[in-house]
Amino acid sequence: MNITVYLGANEGNDNRLREAVQALGHWVGESGNALVYGGSKTGLMGELAKADLEAGGKVTGVEPQFFMDAGFQYNGLTELIVTKDMSERKAKMIALGDAFIAFPGGTGTLEEISEIISKVALNQLNAPCILYNLNGYYDDLKHLLSLMIEKGLSSAERQKGIFFAETLEEIKDILGK
C-alpha cells in the first residue's frame, strides 16, 4: 500500500511531533508499505523520510521544481518525482496514494488534506483519509466536520471515510495493519 503523508517542512516547537513522525516513518518503512510525501529534506518531512529509509522502506518524494531550485529535496529517496508546480504535485500525490494521512502541519497540509476530505466525501476517492490528531491537534477540524453534519451541510454517510486517530496504533487499526 502506498501511504501518502501530508506534513510540514518545518519542525514546529513541540518535540513530541518529531518523536511521533519518526515513529510513523519507521512503522511505514518496516511494515512493507511505501511512503509518498512532499519530497523535502527539511523539518518534519525530512524526519519522516529519514525514519522510513532507515527502517528499510521505500520512499517516493514529489517535489515541485521551485523547491528543487531552492535545494529542498531529500537526496537518496527511492524515487523523486519533480512537478512543474504545487497543483501538479498534489495531483501526483493523490494518484500515487492508497491511503492518506495528515500529520500535524501548517496551511499547506490543511489545504492538501482538505482536498482529500472533499474527494472522499464526494466518492471520488475510495481511500481512508486519516487526520493524525496527535495531542488534539485536529480537534477543531473534527468539531467543524461534526458541525457540518449538525447543520445539515454534510452527513455521516459522506464523512464515513474520514478518520481521526489519536495514536499510531489507531492509524494501524484503520489501515488494517
N, C-alpha and C positions, 0 to 999 in steps of 0.2 A: 504494500500500500504506500502510495506517495502522500505524505503528510505535509501540507503547506502550512507554514507557521508565519504569522504576521507579528512583528515586534519592532521595537525601536532600535535605531542606530546609536542611541545614547544609553549610558549606563543607568541613569537615574540616581537617586540619593538614598536608596534602600538596599543594603547588602543582601537582603533576602531575595531580591529579584535575581541577582547574579547566581546565587545558590540554586534557586528554582529553575532558572533557564539552563544551567549546567546539567541538572538532573534530567530535565526534559530532553536535552540534546543527547545525553548519554543513553537514556532509555530508547529514543528513536534509533540511535546507532546500533545498539545491541539487540534490538527487537526484530531485526530483519526488515523493518520498514525503511523507506527512504525519505530524506528531508528535502523539501523545496522551501526556499526562503529568499529574501531580497538580495543576497549576494555580498553584503558589506562585511568588512573586517572589523568595524568599529562597534563599540557598545555591546548591548545585549545580543545583537545579531552575530557579532564575531564570537561571542562566548558560546552561543548555541551551535554554530558551525564547528567550532573547535572541539566541543564536547562530543558531538556526533562523530566527527572524524576520529577522535581518539578512541572511541568505542568500536571502531571498525565499520562505521556506517558509510552510506553513500549520500552525498550532499550535492544538490543542484542549486546554484545561485542564479538569480535572474536580476540583472543589473542594467539600468538604463545607461546609455552612452555618456550622459553628462556626469554621472557618478564615476564611470570608468575614467573619464578625462581628469577628474579630481583625485583619482587614485584610491578610491574607497573599496575596491573589490578585494575579496578574500582570495589570495593566491593559494592554490593547492586543493581546490574543490574537485570533486569528482567530475563536475561539469559546470561551466559558467556560460550562461546564455546572455548575450548582450542585446538589448532592445533599443529602439530609437527614442522612446520616451516612457513616462510613467504609465500612460494608458496601455501601451503595448505590454509593458511589464506586468500590469495587473491581469490582463487577458491571458498572458502566457502562464502565470502562476495558477490561475483558475483552471486552465486547460490541463495542466500537469497534475493537479491535486485530486486525491480521492477522499480526503478529509481535510478540514480547515480548522486551525486553532489561532485564536487571538490571544497572545501573551500580553500582559500589561505593556502599553506603548503610548505613543503620542497621537497627534492628529492624523498622521499617515496611516497608522494602524487602525484607527477608528474608521477612516474613510474606506480602507480596504475590506475590513470585516463587515462594514455596513452593506457593501455590495454583495457579499456572500449571504448575509441575512436576508436581503431582498430576493436574491435568486432562489434561496431555499424556500422562502415564503410563497413565491410565485411558481413553485415546482419547476423551475428552470435548471435546478441543480439538485441532484439526488445524492447528497453527501452530508455527513454530520458537520455542523457549524458549532464549534466549541469556544466559548469565552472562558479563558483560564482566569477565574475570579479569585486570584491569589490575594489573600488579606482583604477581601471585599472590594477589590479594585473596580470591578464592573457592577457593583450593587446598584448604582444609579441607572445604568443602562437596563439592568434586569427590571428595576421598578418601572422604567419608561415603557418597556415592552408589555409589562402587565397592565399598565395604564391604557395602552392602546387597545388591549382586549376589553378592559372595563368600559371604555368609552365607545366600544363597537367599531373601532377603526382597524382592528385586526381580529384574529381569532386564535384560539388554542390550536386548531387544526393547521392554520397557516404557520404557526410557530413550532410545530412538533419536531422539526429537525434542528432546532436551536437549543443548545445546552449550555448551562453554566456549571463549571467544575471548580471546586474549591482546592482540589489536590491533584497531583499527578496520578494517584490511584484511581480517582474518579474519571480522569481522561482515559486511562487504560480500560476501565469498565465500559465507558461509552463506545470506545473503538473495538471492544471485544477482544482485547489483547492482554 
